[in-house]
Amino acid sequence: MRYFLLICIFFMGLSSDIYAQDSSPKRLKKIVIDPGHGGDKPGAVGKISQEKDLNLAIGLKLGELVNEHLKPCEVVYTRKTDHDVDLIRRSQLANREKADIFISIHCNASRNHDASGSETFVMGLAKTQANIEAAKKENADILMEANYAEKYDGFDPNSPESNIFFSFYQNAYLEQSLILASKIQDQFSTNTKMLNRGVKQAPYLVLYKTSVPAILTEVGFISNQKEEQYLNSQLGQYEIAASIFIAVLQYKNHLEGVIRPLPSINSLIPREAIEKERRAREKEEAAKQLAQKLKESLNQDENKDIKEDTIINNCGLVYRVQFFTDKTKYSPDSSKFKGLDSVYMYNDSGLWKYTSGSFMDFSSANDYREKIKIKGYKDAFVVIFNNNERISLAKAREIESKIKK
């Protein structure tokens, strides 16, 4: 522990020396975009996608916006394809390229599938257990790297001492990093429907020894079904990339002490992406409306027995022939009924009972029963309804005798 404290004091002094230098760039000339994970390190995995692919898609869209709208600012990617880059090499690239800002793009995940929203981190000491766990999840990639203990000065992702140790880096650019992170979160709130989870500090290795203003943004939860669908949509990816880009423009204005107008979010998103999303939403809405109509129709069918197209005698009685019973509800025109006419069903004690024909007296119905038996329904029999309620033959005779009197 004594050795550990001496090391911490040493790096505190080192970071103080760095902070004394003029660390604020006056122009925004180069941006390093870091799509997190890649190759055999997929990151978080959702139901329909992997984090590494979403990070890359959003990162490339962000780079396209910078190249198109922020010339002559140069874009440098830590990766442009599905391959792995060691975490320390990502920060080393930013330093070697003398970048003005470093943006690392990631997707979040949680065992709680209701968790949602975006959050942006800067290098520092995590103040909550949730932030520590988030950093551990991203830092765990180093365990798959060769000689990781040597490359990261003995760093152990699961060691609280190591987390404290690495928090002493990045002090020189903490203020600028916080400004950029805050603007990114503000733009996410303005341009997307995602919950704003705020700006936080945590010891992320990808920000380790990055001698430029640097942030890591978690653009949404891949473990949340609705948010994963949004992250996989072209419109969602463009909205996220454009939000980061507008935040970069705001940061540039702050950095250079000027006020420039900012573009609207829609002006940065290709029209075809907006139209594709609009058509998808219209299709989804139409499907919902159709499903609702079908549900209403089924509800009506369940309450319908023999109300329609029936012949009722002057006693309010209708005679039909019941020929089939099943737990399954079939359409009246199902081939299962061998072309029988006037098929109606009623539900009795959880079973669907199927009838055919509609007659004013028992004799006519009984004659029709013989025809149905020829078609293979040997157990067919006559059933009688009064005001849509099935009654016995004796009850029917009683009703008829009262009318005759």
BELHU-V640670 format. One record per residue. N is the residue number from 1. PHI is phi in whole degrees, -180 to 180 (* if undefined). D_FIRST is the distance of its C-alpha to the first C-alpha in Angstrom with 2 decimals. Layout:
BEGIN
{{N/PHI/D_FIRST} {N/PHI/D_FIRST}}
END
This chain:
BEGIN
{{1/*/0.00} {2/-63/3.83} {3/-61/5.39} {4/-62/4.92} {5/-65/6.21} {6/-63/8.69} {7/-62/9.83} {8/-61/10.49} {9/-63/12.38} {10/-60/14.25} {11/-74/15.46} {12/-65/16.40} {13/-66/18.56} {14/-63/19.91} {15/-67/20.95} {16/-67/22.59} {17/-64/24.65} {18/-64/25.77} {19/-64/26.73} {20/-70/28.91} {21/-75/30.99} {22/-79/33.99} {23/-98/32.46} {24/-96/35.31} {25/-66/37.91} {26/-93/41.44} {27/-136/42.98} {28/-101/42.12} {29/-110/43.19} {30/-148/40.96} {31/-123/39.17} {32/-100/36.97} {33/-106/37.50} {34/-119/35.08} {35/-72/36.49} {36/-62/33.49} {37/63/33.28} {38/129/36.36} {39/61/37.77} {40/-84/36.16} {41/-119/33.59} {42/-74/35.79} {43/76/33.20} {44/-71/34.44} {45/-123/37.82} {46/-100/40.56} {47/-76/43.93} {48/-125/45.81} {49/-158/43.33} {50/-116/40.02} {51/-58/37.57} {52/-57/37.69} {53/-73/41.46} {54/-68/41.37} {55/-58/38.70} {56/-67/40.89} {57/-60/44.09} {58/-70/42.76} {59/-61/41.11} {60/-66/44.40} {61/-67/46.37} {62/-62/44.13} {63/-62/44.66} {64/-61/48.41} {65/-66/48.52} {66/-64/46.75} {67/-62/49.08} {68/-85/52.12} {69/-116/51.50} {70/-132/49.06} {71/-71/50.60} {72/-96/49.69} {73/-60/46.06} {74/-95/44.71} {75/-108/42.93} {76/-123/40.48} {77/-101/39.36} {78/-74/36.33} {79/-158/38.74} {80/-119/42.37} {81/-135/42.87} {82/-84/41.25} {83/-139/38.78} {84/-89/35.03} {85/-130/32.96} {86/-56/29.29} {87/-58/27.16} {88/-67/25.86} {89/-70/29.50} {90/-67/30.58} {91/-71/28.51} {92/-62/29.42} {93/-63/33.05} {94/-62/32.84} {95/-69/31.51} {96/-64/34.06} {97/-81/36.89} {98/52/35.88} {99/-69/36.33} {100/-92/36.72} {101/-148/35.15} {102/-126/33.40} {103/-122/34.36} {104/-104/32.84} {105/-108/35.04} {106/-141/34.01} {107/-116/35.40} {108/-91/33.61} {109/-156/33.89} {110/-153/33.39} {111/-67/34.38} {112/-82/36.32} {113/-72/39.29} {114/-88/40.39} {115/-61/37.36} {116/-153/38.68} {117/110/38.39} {118/-114/36.65} {119/-152/33.39} {120/-127/31.90} {121/-112/28.26} {122/-122/26.68} {123/-69/23.24} {124/172/20.72} {125/-84/18.33} {126/-65/20.15} {127/-99/21.21} {128/-131/22.72} {129/-64/22.10} {130/-62/25.26} {131/-68/23.99} {132/-63/20.78} {133/-66/23.12} {134/-62/25.48} {135/-67/22.94} {136/-59/21.82} {137/-62/25.54} {138/-74/26.25} {139/-72/23.15} {140/-62/24.00} {141/-58/26.67} {142/-66/24.34} {143/-65/24.19} {144/-97/27.83} {145/-93/27.31} {146/-71/27.43} {147/54/24.37} {148/-64/22.41} {149/-63/18.98} {150/-72/20.21} {151/-65/21.97} {152/-113/19.12} {153/54/16.35} {154/79/14.88} {155/-64/15.28} {156/-119/15.63} {157/-56/17.99} {158/-98/16.87} {159/-98/13.11} {160/-63/12.36} {161/-63/9.22} {162/-66/11.85} {163/-62/14.31} {164/-66/12.48} {165/-57/11.95} {166/-76/15.69} {167/-70/16.86} {168/-78/16.73} {169/-81/19.65} {170/81/23.21} {171/-59/23.24} {172/-62/26.25} {173/-120/28.36} {174/-62/27.11} {175/-62/30.28} {176/-64/32.65} {177/-64/30.88} {178/-66/31.17} {179/-63/34.83} {180/-63/35.62} {181/-61/33.84} {182/-64/35.75} {183/-68/39.03} {184/-64/38.52} {185/-64/37.97} {186/-62/41.01} {187/-70/43.13} {188/-59/42.12} {189/-64/43.27} {190/-74/46.51} {191/-107/47.50} {192/-130/46.29} {193/-95/46.45} {194/-75/42.75} {195/-65/40.65} {196/-89/38.45} {197/-90/34.90} {198/94/33.73} {199/-101/31.27} {200/-138/27.57} {201/-116/24.21} {202/-164/21.93} {203/-82/19.78} {204/-84/22.64} {205/-64/22.26} {206/-67/25.93} {207/-96/25.23} {208/-63/22.27} {209/60/23.21} {210/-83/26.66} {211/-88/27.93} {212/-147/30.67} {213/-57/31.12} {214/-143/30.14} {215/-137/30.45} {216/-124/30.35} {217/-111/33.15} {218/-95/33.69} {219/-86/37.49} {220/154/38.22} {221/-99/37.61} {222/-71/39.06} {223/-83/38.67} {224/-96/41.17} {225/-57/44.68} {226/-66/46.33} {227/-72/43.62} {228/-64/43.52} {229/-62/47.27} {230/-63/46.87} {231/-65/44.23} {232/-86/46.66} {233/-82/49.63} {234/-62/50.67} {235/-64/51.11} {236/-60/47.65} {237/-64/46.04} {238/-69/48.17} {239/-63/47.42} {240/-68/43.67} {241/-62/44.03} {242/-67/46.48} {243/-64/44.25} {244/-64/41.40} {245/-63/44.01} {246/-62/45.42} {247/-63/41.93} {248/-63/41.54} {249/-63/44.89} {250/-62/43.80} {251/-63/40.66} {252/-61/42.95} {253/-60/45.22} {254/-63/42.36} {255/-62/41.02} {256/-93/44.47} {257/68/45.66} {258/-128/48.72} {259/-118/50.26} {260/-117/51.57} {261/-65/53.08} {262/-101/51.05} {263/-72/52.72} {264/-77/53.32} {265/-62/51.44} {266/-68/54.73} {267/-70/55.70} {268/-97/52.67} {269/-101/53.28} {270/-55/56.02} {271/-59/59.07} {272/-66/59.28} {273/-68/55.83} {274/-66/56.96} {275/-66/60.30} {276/-63/58.77} {277/-68/56.53} {278/-62/59.53} {279/-64/61.62} {280/-64/58.89} {281/-69/58.60} {282/-64/62.39} {283/-64/62.57} {284/-65/59.90} {285/-67/61.75} {286/-63/65.05} {287/-65/63.57} {288/-65/62.30} {289/-64/65.74} {290/-64/67.46} {291/-63/65.20} {292/-67/66.01} {293/-63/69.74} {294/-64/69.58} {295/-64/67.78} {296/-64/70.42} {297/-64/73.15} {298/-66/71.78} {299/-62/71.56} {300/-69/75.19} {301/-63/76.22} {302/-66/74.66} {303/-95/76.88} {304/-103/79.94} {305/-117/82.37} {306/-127/86.03} {307/-69/86.50} {308/-99/87.49} {309/54/90.64} {310/-108/92.11} {311/-104/95.78} {312/-113/96.26} {313/-78/99.57} {314/-71/101.20} {315/-96/99.46} {316/80/96.00} {317/-105/95.45} {318/-133/94.16} {319/-107/94.48} {320/-135/92.04} {321/-117/91.29} {322/-88/87.87} {323/-128/87.07} {324/-157/83.33} {325/-137/80.21} {326/-159/76.57} {327/-74/73.04} {328/-90/72.66} {329/-95/74.09} {330/-109/76.13} {331/-70/77.83} {332/-57/81.59} {333/-99/82.49} {334/-62/80.37} {335/-64/82.12} {336/-63/81.41} {337/-94/84.38} {338/53/86.92} {339/78/88.39} {340/-64/89.35} {341/-90/90.29} {342/50/89.13} {343/-84/86.01} {344/-131/84.19} {345/-128/81.48} {346/-142/80.43} {347/-101/77.48} {348/-138/78.19} {349/57/75.54} {350/84/73.00} {351/-111/75.49} {352/-91/77.15} {353/-114/80.91} {354/-108/83.02} {355/-126/86.65} {356/-138/89.34} {357/83/92.56} {358/-153/93.80} {359/-133/97.19} {360/-89/99.39} {361/-146/100.59} {362/-64/99.62} {363/-59/102.35} {364/-64/101.17} {365/-65/97.58} {366/-67/98.69} {367/-62/100.67} {368/-66/97.58} {369/-59/95.61} {370/-63/97.95} {371/-67/97.14} {372/-67/93.39} {373/-61/93.87} {374/-64/95.45} {375/-79/92.21} {376/111/90.39} {377/-93/89.34} {378/-68/91.48} {379/-96/89.76} {380/-63/90.43} {381/-150/91.94} {382/-83/93.13} {383/-123/90.89} {384/-126/92.10} {385/-125/90.36} {386/-128/91.45} {387/53/89.62} {388/67/86.86} {389/-114/86.45} {390/-70/87.40} {391/-131/90.21} {392/-81/92.35} {393/-64/95.82} {394/-61/97.33} {395/-64/95.70} {396/-63/96.99} {397/-63/100.49} {398/-64/100.29} {399/-64/99.34} {400/-65/102.14} {401/-66/104.74} {402/-67/103.86} {403/-67/104.34} {404/-66/107.69} {405/-69/108.96}}
END
